[in-house]
Each structure stands twice: as structure tokens, then as C-alpha cells.
Amino acid sequence: MAYVINDECISCGACEAECPVSAISAGDDKYVIDPETCIECGACNGVCPVGAPNPQ
């Protein structure tokens, strides 16, 4: 199950830089994760200061 970024996202970009498969990109109001690319590694959650990325 792919990770998703919830509304707690503060758009800091830490998760985008950490993603090993480049599944994360800036969205309109928060970062978003491409579910087709996400490998469910959890690296994004580990670096997020507000815990916005979570398993879907």
C-alpha cells in the first residue's frame, strides 16, 4: 500500500529529497506521492518534521 501525505504537510520538501524512487513532488498546497512509483519504504515518514506521510 503506497504512502500518502496528509493535510499536516508544511511543504518543507524534506520528504522529496529522501525518496529513493522520486515518487514525491510538490502539489498545489502540499507535497504528493505517486502511488504507482511509491515502494512503501517509509523513508519519507522518517524525515518529515510533522509526520505527514503515512501508509494509505
Buried (B, 14 or more C-beta within 10 A) or exposed (E): EBBBBEEEBEBBEBBBEBBEEEBBEEEEEBBBBEEEEBEEBEBBBEBBEEEBBBEE
